[in-house]
Amino acid sequence: MTLSALAAALILSVLSGGCRYASVERSKDEGDIHAFIEARLADSIVSFSGYQERPGAILFDLTDDPRPLGGMGWHKVADRTQVHALADAMAVAYRFWGKDAGGPRLSIILDPDRQPLGYIYSPVEDSAVIPSGDGFLVESISEAEIQKRANPGIRGAGG
């Protein structure tokens, strides 16, 4: 086997069986965010990123999975009232933002074996989730990050 063939085989083996990451996909549970909050609040640890007045995302870490979700920039939600207020603030602030100008969306976070780890509610649908220790670090999302990545849906008339 030549050196270049050996290098190609090594690269192929690393790519096919190397690091595996979690993924974020639009949730099929999407609908009324307040109904989702009520259904999932008891079995989730809820955090938000950004400022309380202008949150960038709400993270629901499922408690039945032992691997924690979180990282820098995430703040624990105090109670049911606060998580509903955060969702309302996001709906108003970002109602025309997101890939389809529909405002914040609920996405599911799946582990490398496609098992649910949690959910994230944000106008940004491509959050980074990387393994770290016994859990996963989830990219925190701020208003500035939303403005960079989630194009506003209304651009105005003209060309």
Buried (B, 14 or more C-beta within 10 A) or exposed (E): EEEEEEEEEEEEEEEEEEEEEBBBEEBEBBEEBEEBBEEBBEEBBBBBBBEEEBBBBBBBBBEEBEBBBBBEBBBEBEEEEBBBBBBEBBBEBBBBBBBEBBBBBBBBBBBEEEEBBBBBBBBBBEBEBEBEEEBBBBBBBBBEBBBEBBBBBEEEEEE
